[in-house]
Amino acid sequence: MHKECQSPTLSKIRRRLRNGELDDLSQLNADDRGDLSDLLQQFELVGFLVQRGLVDLGDAKSIFPNLPKTYAKAWPYIEHRRERDAGYAAKLEHLVRRY
C-alpha cells in the first residue's frame, strides 16, 4: 500500500495538490481527476484498515504524516464527489479525525 501511494503518478498529484497547482478541483481534466481519485482511494483503504484494526493508527501516522494536509487540500474535490455519493471518502475522513 505504501509503495502504491509513493508511485510517481500519485506522488506527482499529491505534490501538485499541496503546491496549489490544481485550480478548481471540481473541474479537473480526466487525467488529474483519475489520479486524485486513485490517491484518495488509497487513503480510504488506509482508513478502512485502521478502522478494522488491521493497521495500527500510530503506524499510519508514521507512514503517512501529511495525510491530514492532503485531505484538507483535496476537500473541495471530496465535497464535489459527495454531491453524487454521500459516503465518498468517509473512512478517510474518520481517519483524519483520529490523527
N, C-alpha and C positions, 0 to 999 in steps of 0.2 A: 504494500500500500504506500509506504513512504517512497519507494522507488518510483512508483507511478506518479505521485504528487510532485516529484522532482524531475519529471520528464521535461525536456526542452520546451515543449509546447505549453505545458501547464506552468512552468517557471516563467515563461515569457508573458502569458496572460496575467499571472499574478503580479509580475513587475509592472506591466502596463497599467493594471488596475491601481496598484499602490502609488504610481507616479502621476496618476490623474490623466493618463493618455487616452482613456476611453471616455468619450464625451457622454452623450445621453445613453445610459445603459439600457433604456427601453427601445432604442433604435440602432442596435448593433448590427453589423453586417453578419452574414451567415457563419463565416469562419470564427469571428470573435464570439458570437453567441454560443456556438458549439463548444469552443474552448472554455469559456466561462462556465457553461453548464457542466462540462466534464469536471472542472475543478471543484465546483460546488457539490457535485455528486460524490466525488472522492471524500470531501469533508463531511458530507451527510453520512457516508459509510463509517467514518471515524466516530461520528456522533452515535450511530447505531451500536457500534462495537463497545463504546464506553458505556452507553445506556444498559447494554446487556451484561456488562461486567466482563467482557472478553478482552478488553484493553483497559488498563489502569488509567485513570484520569491524569495522574502525575506523569505517566509516560507520554500520553497525548500532548500534554503541555510542553514537555521536553522536546518532543519531535516536531511539534507544530506551534512554536511560541508566538508566532504572529497571526495565528488563526483568527482571533477576535478583530484585529485590524483589517484583515482580508474580508471578513464578514461585514464589517461596518462599511467598507468601500463598495462592497457588492450589494448592499442593502437596496438601493434603487432597483436593481435588476430582480432581486428576490421579491420585492414588493410588486413589481410589474408581473412576475410569474404567478404570484398568489392571486391575482385577479382571475386567473383561469383554474388554479389549483391551490386551494386554501392551505393545504398541508405541505407545500413546497418548502424544502429546507428546514422543516420543523425540528428534526433531530440535530441538525447543525445549530439551530438557534438555542435549543436546550443545552447543548454542549457549551456554547459560548457563554451562556448564563452561569455555568458552573466554573468557568475559568476564574 
